[in-house]
Amino acid sequence: MLAYLRAWGGPSGGPKPGVPYARCIKTSELVSLRRHQSPPGEPPVTKQDRAVRTRRALIRSAAGQFEARGYVQASLAEISAGAGVSSGALHFHFANKAAVAEAVEHAAARALRRAAARGRDGDGCALQRLVDVTHQVARLLYADSVVRAGLRLNAEAAAGRVRDLRREWRECVDDLLAEAERQGELAAGVPPHRTGAVVLAATTGIEVLAREDHGWLARPSLTDLWRLLLPSVAAPHLAGTLDPAGTRPGHVDADHAETCRSLANTL
């Protein structure tokens, strides 16, 4: 800083005679300028592009902090450092920690709703779609720290709650079981609402256990769950036709991409 002032001529003066203007730019500013230059052959990076990247980096850093330390212990200084930006850059995008947490939760909600809608609005056997959507959500949680952190923030309501993702999940499960009943897919005497409560309790338990061990989100956990449940709830004519391991393993990439788009769209 002293070298900068000497080259400039002091706090109130202009550049000294004979001192090139380029020497009056601080080293950190030159590094920043170089960082934002586009590689040769690529289109120039716009301010909007940089803003999107910065916000996305802050949300992902925040998700890592919230997941590892919880909302209360996570600090804005650690979040900005994890994103590789200054505290000023963080405050340009977010007024406070609650606003950062809301952005993480919002991005997670979009991805989870997309996965749920794919199962709820699909065609074919409703029971199989229910099995599939539980696997899709588990894979999404396993793959994406933003989704894990956002769901946990929402469940704990540490920064206030503007949505209830657990209630939305229960509605998805209940809707698919109600459809299964209408289509004759449930065994006689199986009440959809009680079956839904069991599925909700089991999947919520897996999500909570996975906070300490992500292995709970691996495919075998839910496969074993459905191996136990399906023979009890499915109609006899579906025996041998339902796959407890799920039938749509490739859709986690689409949901992960949706999370990335959500980060950009929160601008």
Salt bridges, closest charged atoms under 4 A:
GLU29 OE2 - LYS26 NZ 3.97
GLU67 OE2 - ARG148 NE 2.51
GLU67 OE2 - HIS214 NE2 3.45
GLU78 OE1 - ARG69 NE 3.28
GLU102 OE2 - ARG163 NH2 2.82
GLU105 OE2 - ARG163 NH1 3.03
ASP144 OD1 - ARG60 NH1 3.13
ASP144 OD2 - HIS256 ND1 2.91
GLU156 OE2 - ARG152 NE 3.02
GLU156 OE2 - ARG211 NH1 3.74
ASP164 OD2 - ARG161 NH1 3.85
GLU168 OE2 - ARG113 NH2 2.78
GLU171 OE2 - ARG167 NH1 2.63
ASP174 OD2 - ARG170 NE 3.60
ASP175 OD2 - ARG120 NH1 2.99
GLU179 OE1 - ARG129 NH2 2.77
GLU207 OE1 - ARG166 NH2 2.77
GLU207 OE2 - ARG211 NE 3.32
ASP224 OD1 - ARG227 NH1 3.42
ASP255 OD1 - ARG114 NE 3.78
ASP255 OD1 - ARG118 NH1 3.20
GLU258 OE2 - ARG110 NH2 3.29
GLU258 OE1 - ARG114 NH1 3.77
GLU258 OE1 - ARG261 NH2 3.18
